[in-house]
Structures are given as C-alpha cells and as structure tokens.
Amino acid sequence: MNNTKDNEMTLIFKSKSANESFARATVGAFASQLDPTLDELADIKTAVSEAVTNAIIHGYNNTTGDVHIHCEIKDRTIYIEISDKGCGIKNLAQAMQPLYSGCPEMERSGMGFTVMETFMDSLDVSSTLDKGTTVRMSKTLRA
C-alpha cells in the first residue's frame, strides 16, 4: 500500500457467506467518494466479491476465521487488500490458471482470480500454507 494516502479504511468480519455482500457493499461505498462510473463500481465490487468468496470457501474450508479488508485511496486510485489466516494455497501458479478449481466437487467455476485480473488494473496474490492468503489489487478511476 502507499505511504501517502487520501483516505483509508479497514474492515474485519467472520468468514461467513452472508458477509460477502456486506464486504462488497462496504468497499463499493468507500470507492464511491471517487465518483466512479457504474461500470467502474461494478468492476470493483465484483473483484471484491471474488476475493472474499475465495477467502471464505477456500481459505477457511468449512471453518470460521476472520477476513480482513484494507482499502486506501490515493489520487484517483483505490488499493484493496483482502487477507485471511486460513489454509493457504498449495500451488499458487496453478490456482491462478483460468478454470482451475480447488473445490471441483462444489461446482466452482475456477475463474475467481481471472475475474479479479480482468476487472482491476493490478492483482498480486501471496500465500503461505497454514498461514493464509493475501490478495492485493488496485484500480485507477477515470478523471
């Protein structure tokens, strides 16, 4: 994240599916101060939904833990970091491939990281087994 920021917020919530829409709406409301277009706002909210869903379903895998979201705004860019302290990703390169799903029995599409990459300007994922995963993404909004 940037050293000089215009605004920031942090949100921590339990890894329950019901909180995915809460996270999406909260980050969307925070991003609204940049006066985004409807398309820009939809892109941000969709990317957040994917990252939060991954943390809940894959990170905690039927257990409960905390999902952390930290957002910063600098100039016309929103920086979003979503992290969990779950099981981590065994093979990150494989997990980031389109159509790969770590839970095929759940009929997951395996497009979460691809969606994040498509809708945001940058995406960086780091993960450590048994320690968790962090997704960092950013989007610069039109002037």
N, C-alpha and C positions, 0 to 999 in steps of 0.2 A: 504494500500500500504506500501511498505518497506521504511525504513528510509535511507538506503544506497543503491543507485541505480547507475547503469552504464550509463543509458540514460533514457530519458522520453520525452513525447510529449503530447500536449493537442489539441483537435480539437473540435470546436463548429460549428454546422450547423443547418439550419432550418429543421423542421420535414416534409420534402417533400420526397415522394417516390423516386424521381430521385437521392437523396443524399445517398441512401442505398448503391449503387455500389461505390460511392465516398468513403464512410466510409470503406467499405470492402477493397478497393484497398489501401487506405492510411494506415490502420493498417497492411495489408499484406506487404507493402513496409517497414514499420517500423520494423516488425518482421524479414524481410529478412536479417538484419545485424547479426542475429543469425545463418545464413546459414541453414535454416530448410530444411527438405526433402520436396518434393512436397506434400506428404500426410499430414505432419505437417502444412504446409502453408495452404492447403485446409481446414483442421480442424479449424484453427484459423479464416480464412476468413468466413467460414460457420457459426461459432458461433457468430461472429460479425454481420453478416447479420441478423441472427435470433433476436439478442438483439436490433439492430437498428430498424428492422421492427416492433417489439413489441412496441418500444417507439413511433414510428410514427403512427401506426394503433390503438393501444390500449391506449397508454399514452395520446395522444392528440386528438384522436377520432374526426376527421374531423375539427380540429382547428390547428393553427400553433403555434409552440413554438420552443425552442432550444433543441437540443440533444447534450450532452457533452460526449466526449470520452477522457479518460486519460489513457495512456499506460506507463508502466515502464518496464525496463529490468534490471534484477539483476542476475548476473551469466548466467545461461542457461534458466532462466525462464522469460516469459513475463506475466505481470499482466495487465489486461484490465478492466477498469471501464466505464460502459456506463450508463448515467443517463438522466432523463427527469424531468420536473417540471409539469407533466400532472396530470391526474385524480387519479393516484394511483390504486392499486389492492385491491379490497374489501376483497377477500378471497384468500390470497397468497397460502395457502396449497392446495386449490382446483385448482388454476390456474397452479400449478406446476405438476399436475397429467397428465400423457400422455393422449392425445386425448381430453382434456378439451379445449374448445374454448370459450372465452368471446364474440365472434362475429360469432356464427354459421351461421347467415344469409349471411356472407361474404365467406362462404365455406373455412374457415381456418382449417388447419389440427389439431391444438391443440398440436403440437409436438415441439414448439419452445424451451421451457425450457429443454425438454428431449434431443433434439439435442445438445444444449449447454452443458448439463451434460455429454453426451456421448463423445463429441469431445474435451472437456477440462479436465484438471486434477482436477480443483475445480470450484465450482459455488456457489455463495452466492447472494441471492436476498433480498432486503429490500424495503418496500413500505409503504407509508402513504397516506391515502385518501386525495385527493385535494392538495397534496404536491409533489407527484411524486414517481418514482421508480428508484432504482439503482441496476444494475447487476454487480457483481464483479466476474471475472473468471481468471484463470491462467493456464498456460501450460508450463511444463519443456521440453525443446527440447533435443533430444539425443546428446551426446557429439561427 
